[in-house]
């Protein structure tokens, strides 16, 4: 990834690598190795940035695990939800994905 076309400079003068989705799919392990070493990879769909691979910040652990207040066997089952009309889940997903 030493090609200058595959690098982008962010607002803080940090060089980030840029890769197409197909490249990331084909070479995921290599990109993850770069992220492990501290690099950031911007993933683009054609020329549009859609995602960013960044190193995990272990110090800012946002995940908090809370101990259960009761065992699962003591939790009562709630009433099932009854829909008033049928729902076409496939249509809803298609609309949410823009027809993709």
trRosetta pair geometry for C-beta under 8 A, 3 or more apart (Angstrom, degrees):
i j d omega theta_ij theta_ji phi_ij phi_ji
1 6 5.4 -113 -158 106 83 142
1 7 7.8 115 158 -62 94 89
1 17 5.3 7 169 -136 143 131
1 19 7.7 -57 -117 -73 124 109
1 34 6.9 6 30 -91 151 153
3 6 4.7 72 79 8 97 106
3 7 7.6 178 96 -11 55 90
4 7 5.7 -65 -153 34 44 111
6 17 5.8 5 144 -160 95 79
6 18 5.3 -157 -167 60 53 77
6 19 6.5 33 -155 -76 109 66
7 15 5.3 -9 -172 -171 118 104
7 16 7.0 148 -158 77 64 39
7 17 5.9 -44 -101 -107 67 49
7 18 6.4 -178 -92 8 12 93
8 15 7.4 142 72 -157 37 56
8 16 5.1 -28 66 67 90 92
8 17 7.8 94 19 -168 81 5
8 18 4.9 78 -18 -46 111 122
8 42 6.1 -23 35 26 139 143
9 13 6.1 -11 -172 -131 110 43
9 14 7.2 144 -156 66 61 34
9 15 5.9 -35 -98 -97 68 61
9 16 7.6 155 -103 18 18 78
10 13 7.3 -76 69 2 67 12
10 14 4.9 -11 42 57 113 88
10 15 7.9 -161 5 -85 82 13
10 16 5.6 65 -37 -12 106 119
10 40 8.0 11 -34 74 138 145
14 40 7.2 52 134 24 121 129
16 39 7.4 131 -137 -179 53 80
16 40 4.4 -46 -125 86 100 103
16 41 6.9 168 179 -98 88 19
16 42 5.3 69 135 -20 127 105
16 52 7.8 -37 -165 -140 144 105
17 31 7.8 -157 98 -133 140 89
17 34 6.4 -7 12 147 154 153
17 39 5.8 33 -4 165 114 128
17 40 7.0 174 28 89 74 49
17 41 4.7 -27 76 -109 103 73
17 42 7.0 -177 90 22 47 71
18 41 7.5 159 -90 -163 19 62
18 42 4.8 -20 -108 66 71 103
18 44 6.1 25 -176 -16 97 123
18 49 7.7 -81 -133 -93 103 98
19 23 4.5 -122 -174 86 102 127
19 24 5.2 120 116 -56 127 88
19 31 6.5 -93 19 -102 165 133
19 41 5.8 -9 13 -173 115 111
19 42 7.4 151 23 78 64 52
19 43 6.0 -29 74 -110 84 61
19 44 7.0 172 85 21 31 85
20 23 4.7 96 57 4 79 103
20 24 7.2 -148 94 -5 41 85
20 43 7.6 61 -175 -162 13 66
20 44 5.6 -53 -102 73 52 87
20 45 7.7 91 -153 -111 73 24
20 46 7.4 39 -128 -85 106 16
21 24 5.8 -58 -150 37 33 110
21 25 6.3 33 153 -20 67 106
21 43 6.0 72 -85 178 64 106
21 44 7.2 -118 -30 83 74 41
21 45 5.6 24 -25 -96 125 68
21 50 7.6 -1 -67 46 111 132
22 25 5.7 -52 -147 35 32 113
22 26 6.3 25 157 -14 65 110
23 26 5.9 -62 -147 41 29 107
23 27 6.0 -26 171 29 68 110
24 27 6.8 -82 -131 61 22 73
24 28 5.9 56 168 -90 66 70
24 31 5.6 -16 -129 -7 78 165
24 41 7.4 136 -101 143 114 137
24 43 5.5 -13 -35 -118 155 114
24 53 8.0 162 -133 -27 131 136
25 28 6.6 -3 -139 -49 20 101
27 30 4.3 -31 170 36 103 120
27 31 6.0 106 112 -22 87 93
28 31 5.8 -62 -149 40 33 107
28 32 6.1 32 156 -19 69 108
29 32 5.7 -55 -146 38 30 111
29 33 6.4 35 153 -24 64 103
30 33 5.6 -50 -152 30 32 114
30 34 6.8 33 149 -18 62 101
31 34 5.6 -50 -153 33 38 113
31 35 6.5 37 149 -18 67 103
31 41 5.2 16 -164 -62 108 173
31 53 6.4 86 152 56 111 164
32 35 5.5 -51 -147 37 37 112
32 36 6.3 45 150 -25 66 101
32 53 7.5 -104 -95 -179 56 145
33 36 5.5 -48 -149 32 33 117
33 37 6.7 27 153 -15 62 105
34 37 5.8 -59 -153 38 33 107
34 39 4.3 -43 161 54 92 134
34 41 6.3 89 91 -54 126 117
35 38 7.8 159 -177 20 31 8
35 39 6.0 -89 -88 71 37 75
35 40 7.1 62 -116 -105 81 32
35 41 6.1 -75 -67 1 99 108
35 53 4.9 -82 -85 140 140 110
35 54 6.8 155 -148 -177 109 8
35 55 5.5 171 171 -74 78 65
36 55 7.0 116 -113 -113 21 98
38 55 5.7 -23 -117 -40 39 148
39 55 7.9 112 52 -41 34 102
40 52 6.3 -4 -178 -176 105 102
40 53 6.8 166 -160 84 54 60
40 54 5.1 -1 -118 -104 97 74
40 55 7.5 -88 -78 -7 71 77
41 52 7.1 158 83 -159 49 53
41 53 4.2 4 55 50 99 110
42 49 5.1 -40 177 -129 116 114
42 51 7.6 157 -161 87 49 46
42 52 5.4 -21 -106 -106 63 80
43 49 7.2 105 74 -151 43 64
43 50 5.9 -58 99 62 89 83
43 51 4.3 -4 52 64 117 94
43 52 7.0 -154 13 -76 81 28
43 53 6.8 76 -32 -18 106 94
44 47 6.0 -14 174 -149 135 19
44 48 6.0 146 -159 70 84 35
44 49 5.2 -50 -95 -88 82 47
44 50 6.5 124 -129 6 30 84
45 48 5.3 -24 63 65 82 96
45 50 4.9 42 -8 -22 104 137
49 52 7.5 24 -180 -63 114 87
57 60 4.5 14 117 34 121 102
58 61 6.4 5 -174 -63 48 96
61 64 7.9 117 127 -67 94 61
68 71 6.8 90 118 -94 138 30
68 72 7.3 -60 -154 -50 158 70
70 74 4.4 -105 169 77 119 125
70 75 6.0 141 93 -60 124 81
71 74 5.2 90 63 4 77 102
71 75 7.9 -138 100 -15 45 85
72 75 5.7 -49 -155 18 43 115
83 86 7.1 103 107 -96 134 25
83 87 6.1 -101 -158 -19 161 107
87 92 7.0 -4 173 -25 99 136
88 91 4.0 36 113 16 118 117
88 92 6.5 152 93 -17 67 85
89 92 5.6 -56 -148 38 35 112
89 93 6.2 33 156 -17 68 106
90 93 5.9 -56 -147 38 29 109
90 94 6.2 30 155 -20 64 108
91 94 5.6 -55 -146 37 30 113
91 95 6.3 30 156 -18 65 106
92 95 5.9 -55 -149 37 29 110
92 96 6.3 27 153 -18 64 108
93 96 5.6 -57 -145 38 32 110
93 97 6.1 17 159 -8 67 112
94 97 6.0 -66 -144 46 26 101
94 99 6.0 33 174 -113 89 35
94 100 7.6 -178 -146 53 62 40
95 98 7.8 40 -179 -69 29 23
95 99 7.6 29 -101 -58 34 58
97 100 4.4 -103 143 52 111 92
